[in-house]
Amino acid sequence: MKTTWIYTLILLTAFGLGLGCKKEVEPVNTAVYPPGCRIVRTFYKNPTIGRSKDIIINPEIITLEDGSQVEVSSVFKTSYSYDKGGKITEINYQVTAGGYFLYRYTYTDKKLYKYNESFSSEINIQPNPSSRRDTLTLDQQGLRVLIDEQGKSISYYNTDRQFLGDGPTPNQKNSYENGNLVEQMVNATWVQQAGQWTPLDYRLTHFSYDPQRPNLPVVQQFLGEESRNLPMKEIWEMQKSSQFPNGPVYQKTFTYSYDAQGRVKRRLAHGKALYRGWFVEDDPYGVGVTDYEYQDCL
């Protein structure tokens, strides 16, 4: 397993995505995650295909929703820490094959200070350790915003504190129905046509949910609220692309197991290409298993 691939995967995990569907949903019993309930640890596994034997740790055979089986083993363990108000203060990824990725967060009324540190066991990949500091602006609700040259926020959220996008040419644009993200446009090339910004060569993703299950607790509160219900499936399609015809290219299905209190104990993600030649760099084998541990959830 390449450390560079793990690094990309962890960056994506650290800034997780919301998910959604286009159907009416009934209210659910959110008491399964009472106020103050937090995710404190996760354990991630993916396929052992292509790995050397010395980094195949705690392997197991899992069965996918289509009945096929695959061997997976540990990639990283993640610990989460929060302040007394429930805000995330630290995310610590310990890579099974060696190395770590650490994110620390401190807050003021208007700023979020983020410290990133990483160490790779492959010394030719990057300096060891490496670190970086960033400062993000927060609005009155404690949500991260971008500020234009006039000092005005160009980040938008709905009344449920869910992220919509940044400015007229967003890298990510979200649409919601019934508290769930139903459609997401990412990585568009924006051009002006007839005085209007128009997206080209973008990925459009559609989402669906289990309307009877609440979503997992939010980890990074400064990114806004996530979808109300538990994600079940997402379909990726390309639009106005220079490389692919308009239409679906990839799908990902989620299945779950639950503990005695109804909380998610394990999530199994299974992705597969819908268009020949489509390849997801950070998800080359299409399978990921995440186990969850909680705190203050009784």
Disulfide bonds with the S-S distance in Angstrom:
Cys37-Cys297 1.90
